[in-house]
């Protein structure tokens, strides 16, 4: 059975990130970035009207290449 959640709320959220670029050639680099995001205590509800108190926490690690023209 699919879960249908909806709602909107305004809460405090914060994030922190860092990254590094490593040159491979004069025109190409490898890039790695990390981001952590957190939002606490926001309120949603499902289709039956049941209240849901939720927290959100994500960690994103990305690896990429950069080419300069």
Secondary structure, DSSP 8 states (H G I E B T S, - for coil): ----EE------EEEEEEEEEEESSSSEEEEEEEEEEEEEEEEEEETT--EEEEEEEEEEEEEEEEE--
